[in-house]
Each structure stands twice: as C-alpha cells, then as structure tokens.
Amino acid sequence: PARSETVELGNGTVSYHHSAILSGLEPETRYTYRVGGPAGWSEWNDFQTATSGFEAFSFVYLGDPQKDIRSRCSRVFRSAFSHAPDAAFWLLSGDLVNKGDDDGIWGELFDAMGWISRTIPIVAVPGNHEYYLGDWEDESDDMLTPLWRSHFAQPENGPAGLEESCFTFVYQDVRFIMLNGNEKWHEQAAWMEDILKTSTARWTIVSMHQPCYPAIAERDIPELREIFVPIYDRYHVDLVLQGHDHTYARTFPLKGGKRVGEGEQGTVYTIS
C-alpha cells in the first residue's frame, strides 16, 4: 500500500504524491515492480540491489539540471544512461529545478528522465533553488520546498529537521554522506564527524551543492571551508561532489587547502 499526501503550495495549487517503502529486500537480487490501482497499472520495471560487501560499481553524478529540463537536459540524461547503463544509482548534487515550489518544473525533471528513474535509484541533495520560496529577493525566511520530501523517499538518519535532505548510506563498502548546504552547517559537521569516527567503509564520498573551492570567485563561501574541510582532512574523505557553479572543475588531491605530495592521501573536490 502507498502512503498518499497532499501538498499545498501556497498559491492556490495542490499536488498529490504517493510513495511506498520496500523492506526485507535481499542483496544482489533483481526485483520487478509496477505501480497502479483499479484505474490502471504502469509497465513493469526492474531494479538491482547492492551486494552485501565490497564489489566495484559505477554511478552517475550530475549537477544543476535546473533549466530547460524537458527540452534540453533530457539529452544529457539519455547520454549519461547510454554511457553508464549499469550505474548503481544517479547522484544529483542540487538545484534539480529552478524554482522549488513549482511542481510543473518537477514534472519536467521526471518526464526528462522517463523510465530511467523508474529503474535506477536517484539520490539527491538540495541546492539553493530548492529553498527559494515566496519572495526570491529576500532569502531570510527561505525554507526547503515541501515538494522535496514528497518527491523523494530518502534515508531519515540525518540531524533533526534535515531528514531526507542530509543523510548517509553505505553502498558496497563506500560510505556516502549527503549534506544540505543551505542551513545548519555546524549541526551537520558534528553529525558527520560522529559517523566518520566509527565508519569502517573502504572509501568515503561526500556530496554538497555549494562548493568548498568554487570555480567562480564571487561564489566563494569561506565559512564552508572553515567548517567542513578540517573534517574531510582528519578522516581522509576521498571525494567531495558538488554543483552550484554551472561549470566543471576538479582539484588535485588536497589537504589543508594545498596539493598533497606524491603518494600522500588527500581529498579531490569536483564541481559538475
């Protein structure tokens, strides 16, 4: 049975969402499902669960679909799938849409993905455009769009108040930590450090929308580096996946903001 909810968007429009949590799944197993009811049913779709231990895998990482999603970004999605048809999941690093409280733009996103998102799991962090509500010139009272949790059923193991927008999971011995770069940075940093103190995963990957080392100077947020980089350095985070700057960038392995020497361990920061 599905959980159904009504989302009032504050502008006289209402959207309806339905979700179901599948429990008791076996590792390394292909499942087939469909959704529907008396009025009709979808096609059958397949998905594959992870192995219980280490095994190499690939995933697709994208930043900022945001604009012209149905007309243009659909081509990016199809190209990504053609290059990595066996990807374990897709990771989207924020600004999935240009205006978070416009359910029509969310419709464009899922229409552009088509059947891909019914077969490959999507994990995502919110960007600043999932927070712009009401007066776009005044960000003082911004809040996460209520459509975020309606559209996604992500883990609720993050700090209180950030459920499904900040969370962690392990996939085949890789620890993924998904951060919400829009609020409560100190709370998330403390939560992340508690996780990393006891993590036994072979690799650690973090994703946050706003970059620690931006590709565009005027987007620099020094406080992000002050809060998060020391933790990445202390616990040897391997990779930080970011968006926001609408360009591609990648650092050398860094520690303390400087390139590490040959054979030393550092963190690679990328922007998609």
Secondary structure, DSSP 8 states (H G I E B T S, - for coil): --EEEEEE-SSS-EEEEEE----S--TT-EEEE--EETTEE---EEEE---SS------EEE---BSSIIIIIHHHHHHHHHH-TT-S-EEE-S--BSSTT-HHHHHHHHHHHTTHHHHS-EEE---GGGT--S-TT--TT----THHHHH------SSTT-TTTSEEEEETTEEEEE--TTS-HHHHHHHHHHHHHH---SEEEEE-SS-SS-SSGGG--HHHHHHHHHHHHHTT--EEEE-SSSS-EE---EETTEE--TT---BEEEE-
